[in-house]
Amino acid sequence: MATMDSLIVLVNKIQKTCTVLGDHGGADGFSLPTLWEALPSVAVVGGQSSGKSSVLESIVGRDFLPRGSGIVTRRPLVLQLHKTEDGEPEYAEFLHMPRRKFTDFALVRKEIQDETDRLTGKSKQISNVPIHLSIYSPNVVNLTLIDLPGLTKVAIDGQPESIVEDIENMVRSYVEKPNCIILAISPANQDIATSDAIKLAREVDPTGERTFGVLTKLDLMDKGTNALDVLEGRSYKLQHPWVGIVNRSQAEINRNVDMILARRKEREYFTTSPDYSHLSSKMGSEYLAKLLSKHLEAVIRAQIPSITSLINKTIDELESEMDHLGRPIAVDAGAQLYTILEMCRAFDKIFKEHLDGGRPGGDRIYGVFDHQLPSALRKLPFDRHLAVQNVKRVVSEADGYQPHLIAPEQGYRRLIDSSLGFFRGPAEASVDAVHFVLKELVRKSIAETQELRRFPTLQTELAAAAYHSLEQFREESRKTTVRLVDMESSYLTVDFFRKLPQEIERAGPDSKAGIVSGGAHAPIDRYNDAHFRRIASNVSSYIGMVAETLKNTIPKAVVYCQVREARRNLLNYFYTQVGRKEAKQLAQMLDEDPALMERRQQCAKRLELYKSARDEIDAVSWAR
C-alpha cells in the first residue's frame, strides 16, 4: 500500500524532473504538453505584508526566506519538505546545486536571493521559472508548498508599470489549475473583504473546495476585537476550516528568536486565549502543516489514475511526433550518404505515385493531351491561311513566270508546307505544359516526403537536380515533337492526292466555248475562284489528316521523352552529384532547420520527463 509519505515524495520527484527538463507549466513557446500542471500542489497566495513568509518559516521551523520591502519573492519557490528521523541533522538542497548540502539556513536565504538575481538580474523583474528547495528535518511533515510572489496594488521604483498585472497573471496561472490547493493567507488586522488572496481564490475557486484560509497576525488585532467570525466561517465560508496563525513579531525576528520556541509560544497563545482557546486544537502552524499534508496526500491518491492515463497518452503522442520529426542524423559520411539515398527513394516513390495515379496530379498530363492539344490544333489559323486570295498568291508565286499546265503541284506543296509549320506551336506547347506539370509534381512530392522536411538544404539541392533533369527531358521531347512535324513536311502522303477527283470538267451541250478544233473538249478555266477554293479544300483536308496523326503521335513522343524518362531516371543526375561530394558537403546537405532541431530537442526532453514520471509511479505499489 502506498503511504502518505511515498505519495508526496513521488510528486516531489516528478516536480523536480519537470523543472530540470524545462516543464514549468503554462505556455513554453513550443506548444508541448505539460505534466507540471497536472500534478497536485499547494500554492501559497497572499498580498505583500500578509505574513506569507512567516507562515512558511513557521511550518518549516527555520529562518530561510529573504526579507525586505517591496517584492521579495520574484520567482516561484517550490519548497519540498522531507521528514527525517529524530536526531538526524537538518539540511537543505537546491535542485540547481544538487551536490551541496546547506546546514546554515542563512546561506539558504542568500542562495535564494542570488539564484533569483541570476535569472532576473538586480532589477525588480519576475520570472515563472521556479527555484526548487528541499529541506530535510525531523521537525517538518512531508509536504510540498509553492511560494508565489506577493500580490501588490502599485509598482514601486525600479519596477515596470505592468508588475501588478504580471504578478497576478503568474499567481493565477498556478491557482486556476483544478489540481492546485490554494493556501490563501490574509492578515487578521485587515478587513477580510479586502484580502487580495481571498479575492483571487473566490474568482478561481468560487465553491471554496480547493481553498484553505489562513489568518495571520491575530495577536496584532485591536483590543476588544477578535477574528472568530472569520475562523468559524461566518464572514466567509470555505469547504475547509480556517486556521489561525501567530507569527513572530518583527522584534523577535530581529533578535533571531528560535523558530521552535516560536512554535511553542504560538501554542501557548491559542491555549490561553479567551477568544480562541476552544479552537486551539485546530490552530497554529503545526496543525496547518499536518492538515495540508493529509489533504495533499488525499488529492494525490485521487488523481494518480488520471495522471497515469495522461502520462501514457502523452508518451504515445510524443513518440509519434518524434517519429514524425525524425531521429538525429549520424555523423559519419557513409551513414549520411545512406540517409540521403533513403530519403531520395522515399521521394521517388511518392513522385511515381503521383504519375501512376496513387496520388493526384498525374491526370493533368492526360489533360494536356485530351484537351489542351486538340484545342490548340483547332485554333490554328488555317481559315486565313487557306483563304482564296492567299491561295492565289501562293500558287502564283510558286508558278513563277510560267503558269502551271495541269495541276499547281508547287503551289500545293508550298501551301501544305507552310500550313504544317503551324503545328510546331501546339507541339512545343504540349512539351512545355507537361514539363510544368512534372515540375509541380516534383515540388509536391518533396513537400509530401516527411523525411525531407527536416532538411531544407537537401530539399533545395534535390529540387534543383530534378529540375535540371526535367529540362534535359524537355529539350529532347521538343526535338522529337518538332521532328514529327518536320517529317510530315519532308514526305507527303501520295495516296491522299491520287484519290482526289479529277478537275477536268466537260462543257455543257449548248456551250461552244469549250470546243476546240477537231471536236475535243477544252479544260475548264484554272484561274477562277472556284479552282482556288478547290485547292484550298484539298489542302485543308490533307492538313486535317495530318492533324489527326499528330494528335496521336505528339502525346506518344512527349510521354516517351519526358514522363517515361522522369519516372525512370529523374534522380540520376542527383545521384551523380551526390556521389562526388565530400563528407563536409554531405553534412551541409543534412543541415536541419534550426526551428525543427529545437522542436525535436524540446520533445525529447518532455518525453524523457513523462517516461521518468511513469517509472516513478510504477515503482510505487498503489492501494486498490
Disulfide bonds with the S-S distance in Angstrom:
none
